[in-house]
């Protein structure tokens, strides 16, 4: 079960939930203004502070950071329920104002089927308890609580569906990657078979012929052996070309791997369609993405990485802390590779991030 992303300390989305603590002003006003024994007032204040602390912890550590069913989140939700129960005799009808926080906690901690059950139970308690105790509670407050609950449920269902869609897309990308590997293996096997099968057959026939002609026609035997030598060199060159193609990274698979690496590191990835690149430079751009993303993940401290791509140009931008271009960031080999291909390689780095640029416009 996941707990927090690597950059969770920078993720301030939890403040969206914590900001609603402003509405606790009503229970606080009750503690301050209503006549009650000092001990009861102090106990209510302590319980309310504990409620705020637990709720803020929940927002910080559970909201947007966990899958439903995470045990600490469930425990925090249970503690909030117990604190609310303890505050009931002190706050009276104003304790109903704590119900929205319980609904929020239930929505983010419980699995899908139990969220609705929890919301109905909280609403029922908000109606039944005041009725039994003889408290007057405005039905408008109950309606507001119900609206909050329904919005939380709808939001969580949308979030769950989005997460499932992302998982399905990830599975599809993995499947496509595996199919691409299988197809590449089959292509290499076919190419090697076609190259070596034909060449070795011809070489075998010609060497047998040359062996029979050594004594009968030495000149023709030399000619056959020269042809065998030339054919062997040609086959070797073709095999080397095939192996070289196999070793060259493919831009679509490199971009897919980059997305996986960035996501795993908690970095938002914005990646382009690999089909935009000119086929003549797609392999080189794949090397650029591979090296640049490795540096972003390992050294940048970034939260966002954007890869821009056109037919003859690629950029990799991050919002990390930057680096000194003279330090060992493993980019010198990449610069040489781009230069050897006739392009221009630039690095722009500062405290607001780093941008790598490979421009092949001049090499067209």
QUIZI-V270780 format. One record per backbone hydrogen bond with DSSP energy under -0.5 kcal/mol. CO is the residue of the C=O (numbers start at 1). NH is the residue of the N-H. Records with the same first field share a line. If there is no record, write none. Layout:
CO=NH ; NH
//
This chain:
2=67
5=8
7=10 ; 11
8=11
10=12
12=15
13=16
14=17 ; 18
15=19
17=20
18=21
19=22
20=23
21=24
22=25
23=26
24=28
25=29
26=30
27=31
28=32
29=33
30=34
37=41
38=42
39=43
40=44
41=45
42=46
43=47
44=48
45=49
46=50
47=51
48=52
49=53
50=54
51=55
52=56
53=57
54=58
55=59
56=60
57=61
58=62 ; 63
62=65 ; 66
67=70
70=73 ; 74
71=75
72=76
73=77
74=78
75=79
76=80
77=81
78=82
79=83
80=84
81=85
82=86
83=87
84=88
85=89
87=90 ; 91
88=92
91=94
92=95
93=96
94=97
95=98
96=99
98=101 ; 102
99=103
100=104
101=105
102=106
103=107
104=108
105=109
106=110
109=69
111=114 ; 115
112=115 ; 116
113=117
114=118
115=119
116=120
117=121
118=122
119=123
120=124
121=125
122=126
123=127
124=128
125=129
127=131
128=132
129=133
130=134 ; 135
135=137
138=141 ; 142
139=143
140=144
141=145
142=146
143=147
144=148
145=149
146=150
147=151
148=152
149=153
150=154
151=155
152=156
153=157
154=158
155=159
156=160
157=161
158=162
159=163
160=164
161=165
162=166
163=167
164=168
165=169
166=170
167=171
168=172
169=173
170=174
171=175
172=176
173=177
174=178
175=179
176=180
177=181
178=182
179=183
180=184
181=185
182=186
183=187
184=188
185=189
186=190
187=191
188=192
189=193
190=194
191=195
192=196 ; 197
193=197
194=198
195=199
196=200
197=201
198=202
199=203
200=204
201=205
202=206
203=207
204=208
205=209
206=210
207=211
208=212
209=213
210=214
212=216
213=217
217=221
218=222
219=223
220=224
221=225
222=226
223=227
224=228
225=229
226=230
227=231
228=232
229=233
230=234
231=235
232=236
233=237
234=238
235=239
236=240
237=241
238=242
239=243
240=244
241=245
242=246
243=247
244=248
250=254
251=255
252=256
253=257
254=258
255=259
256=260
257=261
258=262
259=263
260=264
261=265
262=267
263=266
268=305
269=271
270=307
272=274
273=276
274=277
278=281 ; 282
279=283
281=285
282=286
283=287
284=288
285=289
286=290
287=291
288=292
289=293
290=294
291=295
292=296
293=297
294=298
295=299 ; 300
296=300 ; 301 ; 302
300=321
303=268
304=319
305=270
306=308 ; 317
308=315
311=278
312=360
313=310
314=358
315=308
316=356
317=306
318=354
324=327
327=329
331=335
332=336
333=337
334=338
335=339
336=340
337=341
338=343
339=342
344=359
346=357
347=349
348=355
350=353
353=350
354=318
355=348
356=316
357=346 ; 359
358=314 ; 360
359=344
360=363
361=364
//
